[in-house]
């Protein structure tokens, strides 16, 4: 008999499903306190939580019999994934359970803004009959641009096509084949898409890549009168620039379910109120009875399968057969993660393929090392926890082709790790090794031989190998108050092209990066933080 504890409120449908299982005893205590949970958790084989209950390392350590943690929802920020993985406890969640709710809210905002429905409603409430005032526009024949063609973005595309819209999408982590199946034109360049659309809807996570993805610069590329819908995450659209776009007419209407701060500051709401065609909702994309039932049913199904040792579809972690190896090769895992973090910032486009080569006396551990590389890459592009346990699954889900190669043969080093990533027509390389068992070093970037410590803030620039370049770069950084902590240089041949790497104490402001890029000797400059 398995004992299961529900620590947060979930739909009765999920509870009923669990209660029908003859070998599962269900204790539903949705208001249990953390202190109370600490006292009783050792008696349970499984727990189901939502966001209220913190599943900490302390709690996991006390859960002597725990086999599975079910998170009713997609986010697992409240669960200590690493501790659960080290204990061999499966963590499962429910991605996609609220897809339809978020999709339909997006369409709702789109129709409201295009047909002025929210304003027309208010006018009647206020005792007016302004038929001529509310001349709207049809979705039919309009071009929709979608940022993020994942679960929700795909469903929005299907419904938009049913309205007769032309659909384009920008998502560097989705294979073209998926877009083709949906009848969507996948764009390689966001700015090119923005020039062509009538309506823009966002369905991407909030990451370092997507934060402030839409600013004044992007609005200026759009036609006048575009409609913007954001039911994804606040912070992707710069809110001050959104107000500007409404003011100058780049946007004719806006539908927002999410804000950079929630609830949004009253000052921002007051500024929005001066624009008539703005439809707002308080982050209710998942707030449907059906979505909440789906979450409860899916988490119940996942937990039942996990307890019985069956295949589980939505595993956040999947332990290696021998987790003790992670401690033995930790310096190499740390290097591999930093190499992944480095190369995802170094590459100019969304990564399509990752080739990981592990050589020497660490070759037998190629899979966890490859997973650490993927973890470094993916943590920069998704907004949910990625660890060494689930990195390969996340990569597959994002349409990234992964190739792992291992060999005990070595060249100059006792062991080394090489990572090659490919985008649309481009390739980047980084290789490194751990010296003396604990000193991480990157010794190759693309075709340049280097010797750098992958740590902190690095400014990397390609330049003509002529005298005076370093002095000019140092002078610009000095004027900006940016201190140089270290310098390395790599070059293919004298007088050719060189690669300079500066370790810095402080980040370089955008305007300073722009100034550096305008130096006639500098061909390319990039700031990377590892």
N, C-alpha and C positions, 0 to 999 in steps of 0.2 A: 504494500500500500504506500503510494507516494503522498506526502503532505505538501500542500500548496497554500501560500499565503498571499492574498491580494491586499496591497498596502495603500492603494489609492482608488478613487471611484472609477469604475469602468461600466460600460453598458451591460444591462442584464443579459443580453444575448450571449455575451462572452462567458458570463458566470454560469448560465444554463448549459452551455456547451461543455464546460469543465465538469460541472456537477453530474452530467450523464455518464461520465467515465467511471466504471466500477472500481478501478484501482487508484483513483485520485480522490483524496479527502481535501475539500476546499474550505479554507477559513477566510471569510471576507471581512476584513477589518480596515475599511477605507480611511478611517480617521486615526489609525494607530500612530503614536508619537515615535520619534526616532529613539528615544531612550527605552520605550517599551519594546520596540523592535529589536534593539540590541539584546534584550533579555531573552527573547523567544526564538530568534532567527535560527539558532542551532538545531531546532527541531524540524526544520523544513527542508524539503528537497528542491523546492522551486518557490520563487516569489515573482509576482507581477506588480509593476510599479508604473507610475506616470512621472511627471516632473517634480511632484511635491516631495517624494521620498529620496533622500540622498543615500545612494548605495556606495558607501565609502570603503576604504581599505579595512578600517576597523570592523565594520559590519561584515564584510566578506570573510575576514579572518575568524570571526565568531561563528560563521555559518558552516559548521563542520560537515554537514550533510548536503550542502547546497550543490545542485547539479546544473541548474539553469536559472538565469535572470531574464524575465520577459519585460521589455519596455513597451508599453502601450503608446506608441507614437514613433516618430522617426528619430528624434533627438535623443542622444544618450549621454549628454553632458553631465548628468547627475550620477552616472555609473562609473566607478573606477575600472575601466576596461583592462588596464594592464594587470591589476591585482587579480581580477577575475580570470584573466588568461593564464597567469602564472599558477593559479589554483586549478586550472583545467575546467573552469565553470563556463558554460556556453552563455553568451549574451545574445538575445534575439530581439529584433524590433519589427516595426510594421511600415516599411517604406511604401509609399503609393496608396496607403489606405484612405488618404484624404484627397486623392488626385481629382476626383470628379467634383467634390465640393469647391476646391480652389479653381478648377476649370470653369465651372458654371458662374462663380462670382466674377471671374474675369470677363466672361461674355456679358454678364449683367451690367458691369460698369461700362463696357464698350457700347452696348446698346443705349444705356442711359445717356451717355455723353453725346453720342451721335444723333440721338433723337430728342435731346433736351428733356427726357422724361422726368428727371428729378425736379427740374425747374417748373415744368408744366404742372406737376402735382402740387407744388408749393403755391403756385399762382391760384389754383382753385381753392385750396385751403384758406388763402388770404382773401377770397371773395371776388377774384377776377376771372375773366373769360378771354384770355389773350391768344386766340387761335393763330392769328397772323404772326405773332411774335415768335412762335416756336417752330420755325421752319428748320427741319433737320436734314441729315444726310443719310443715305443708305449704305449699308455695308457692301452690298452687291457691287462687284466691279472694282472695289478699292483694293489697294495692296497693303497687306499686313506684314510687318516685320516682327519676328519673334527672336528675342535674345534668350537662348537656352532651350534646346529641343529635347529635354528629358521627359519624364512621365507626364508632367502637367503641360509643358510646352507642346508635346505631341498631341495631346487631347484637344488643346486649344486649336491647333492646326487643323485637325479633323473637322471640328465644328465650324471653323472659319471657312473652310472650303465648301461646307454644306450651305453657307450663306452666299456662295458665289464669289468669295474673295480670292485674290491671288496671294499666295503665301510664300514669303522668303524667311530664312532663318540664319542666324549666326550662332554657331556653337563649335569652337575648335576641337572639342573633345567627343564629337559625335561623328561616326562614320557616314560617308556620303550615301552608302547603301540604305541606311535607315531613312534619310531624307527622301531618297528616291521612292521608297515604299510608301511614304506618306504623301507623295506628290508635292513636295516642298522643294524650292530652290535653295540649296545650301550655299551660303556666301562665305568666301574666304576672308573677306575684309568687311569689318563692321561699318566703316565709314561709307563704303560703296553702297551698302544696304540702306543706310540712313538717308541717302540722297534720293531714294526711289519710293519710299513708303508713304502711305496716308495715315496708317495707324501703327503704333509701336507698343508691343506688350512684352513684359519682362518676366522670365521664369528661370532665373539663375540664382545660385547660392551667393551669399555675401562673402567674398574672399579678397585677398590682396589684389587679385586681378580685376575683380568686378566693382570694388569700392570706388565710388565716383567715376564709374564707367561712362555715365551720361552727364556731361557738363556743358557749359556755354559753347565750347568748341564743337561738340556733337550737335547741339541744337542749331548752330549756325549752318551746318551742312544740310539740315532738313528743309523741305519745302515749307512755305507758310501754311499754317492751319492744320498741322498734324495733331492727331489725338494720341495721348500717352496714357497707358494703363500699367500700373505696377501693383500686382498682388503677390509679389515674391518676397523681397526683403528691402527694408529701408536702408538707405546708405548707398545703394547702387546708383541712384539719381541724386545729384547734388541739388539740395532743396532750394538754396538761394538762386542757383542758375535756373531752376524750374520756374521760380517766380518771375525771373527776367524773361524767360521764353513766353510765359503767358502775357506779360506786359507788352512785348513787342509783336505778338501775334504769331510767333513761330509755332506755338501751341494754341489750338482753338478750344481744347478741352482736355481735362485730366481726370482719371479715375484712380484713386489711391486706397489701398487697404493696409498699407504698411508705411512706416515712417522711421527716420533714422533714430529718433527717440520716441518711445511709446509709454504712455500717451504723448502725443506731440505737444511741444510748448504752446501755450495759448497765443504767444506772439506770432508764431508761424500760422496757426489756424486763422487768426485775425487777418493776416495778409492774404490768405487764400480766399477769404470771404468776399473780398472786393472783386473777384473774378467770378462771373455768374456760372460758367459751365464747368464746375468742379464737383465731382461725385466722390464722397468720402465714406469709408466704413472702418470700424475699429478692429482691424486684423481678425476677420471672421472667416477667412478662407476655409478653415477646417470645421467651422461651427455648423454642421448639419447633423441631423439625427442619424442619417445614413453613414456619414463619415465616422461618427463616434461608434456606431455599431460595427462598422468594418474594422476599426482599430481593435475593438474588444474581441471580435471573432478571430481575426488573424493572429493576434498575440496568443489567444487560447490554443489555436491550432498549432502554432509553433512550439509552445511549451509542451503540449501533449506529445508531439513528435520527438522533441529533444529528450524527454523523460524516458521514452521507449527506445532510444538509440536509433531512431529513423532519420532519414535525410531531412534537414531543415533548410528551407529556402532563404531565410533572411537572417543569416548568422553575422553578427558584427565581428566576432572573433572565431578563429578556427585553430586551436592549438596545434603546434608542431608535436610530433611524437615524443620528442625529448626536449622539454623547455630548458633544461639545465644548460644546453649548448649556448643559449643566448647570453648567459653570464660568461662563459668561457671565451667567446669571441666578441665581447662587447666593444673593444676599441675598433674592431673592423666594422661592426654594425654602425657605430657612431660616425666613422669616416664615410661609409656607404650612404647613410642618411644625408650627411652634409653634401656629398657629391650630387645626390638627387636634388637637394634644395638649390645647390649652385646651378645645375644645368637647366632646371626649369626656368630660372631667371635669365640665364645666358641665352637660351633659345629665343628666337623672335616670334615664333608661331606656336599654335597648339600642338602638343606632342602626339604623334600618331603611333610611333613604334619606339620601343626601348630594348636595347641589346645590352645585356649585362654579362661581362666576362670575368670569371674569378679563377686565378691561377695560383699555383704554389701549394704550400701546406695547409691553406684554408679552403682549398677547392671543394673538399667534401661538404662544406657548409654553404655551398653556392645558393641554395634556395632561401634561407633566412637573410643572406647578404643581399640577394636580389630584391627580396621583400623590403629590406631597409632602404634601398635605393628608391623603390616605388613609393615608400612612405614619405621620403623627403620630397619627391615630386608632387604627390597627390595632396599633401598637407597645404600646398600653396594654391590649389585650384578647387578644393571642395570645402564646404562649410560644416562637415560633420566629422567626428573623430576617425582618423585613419591611423592604424598601428601596424606593427610588423606582422601581426596575425592576420589581418583582413586586407592588407594592401593589394595583394595579387587579385583578390576578388573584386575590389573596387576598380582596379585598372581594367579588368575584363569588362565590367559593367559600363565603363566609360569609353569602351571601344578602342583601348590602347593595346596594340599587339606587343607581347613581351617574349623575348627570346633569351634563354639562359644558357651560357656555355661555361664549362668547367674543364680544367686541365691541370695536372700536377707539374707540367713543364713550365719553367720560368726563364726570364731573360736576365735583366739587370737586378731584379729584386727577389728576395726570398718568397714574397707573395705580392700580388697586386690585384687591384680591381679596376676594370675599365668599363665605362658607360658610354654608349653611343645612342643618341636619340635622333629620330628623323621626323621631320614635319613635311609639309607639302613642298618637295623639291629641295629641302635643305637638310644638313646633317651637322650635329655638334658632338664633340668628343671631350670627355674628361677622364683622366686616369690618376690613380693614387695608390699609396701604400702606407702601412703603419710601420714606422721605424722603431727598433729597439723594444717592440712590444706595446708601445703606448703613445708614440709621437705620430699624429696623423699628418700626411703630406699629400698635396696634389702635385704631380710632376709632369702632367701634360694637360694642356688646354688646346683643343683642336690640333693643329700641327706644330704647336710651339712647345718646346721643352721648358719647364719652369720648376720652381721649388718654392711652394707657398704653403702656409698654414691656413687651412680652411676655417677661419674663425672671424666672426664679427662682420664689420663693414669693409667691403673691398670695392675699389674703383678700378675698372679694367678698361684699357683703351688700346686700340690698334693705331699705330702711327708710322709715318715714314721714318726710317732709321737714319735720322740726320741730327746733328748737334743742336742743343738748345730746347728740345721738346720738353724734357723733364723740368727744366727751369721755368718754362712758361706755365706748365700745368701746376707746379708748386706755387708759383706766384699768384695764380688765380685762386687756388685753394686757400693760400695764406690770407689774401684780402677778405675772403669769406669767413675767416676764423675757423677753418677746418684743419685740424692737426694731422700730419702724416705720421703713422706709427711704424711703418715699414715699407720697403720697396723691393720689387723683384722685376726682372726683365727677361723676356724670352724672344728669340728671333730666329728666323730660318737661315738667313745669311747676312753678312755685313752689307749695309747700304740698301737692304731690301725693306721688308715690313717687319716691325717689331710689335710685341705685345707687352704693355706695361701693366703691372698690378700693384696698386697701393693699398696697404692696410690703413684704415682711418679710424680716428677716435670718435668721429661724429658723422652723421649722414650728410650727404651733399645736397643742398637745396636744388630744386628743379631749374631755377634760373641760372645757377652756377653750372649745372650739367649742360645746359644749352650753350652757355658761353664757352665751355671746354670743347663742345662739338664743332664750334665755329672756327677753332684754330686751324689754319691751313694744313698743318702737318698731321692733324688728328683725323683718322678715317672713321672711327667708330668709338663711342664711349658708353659704358654701361655700369650702373651701380648694382652690386649684388650683396645681399645680406644673408649670412649663414649663421 
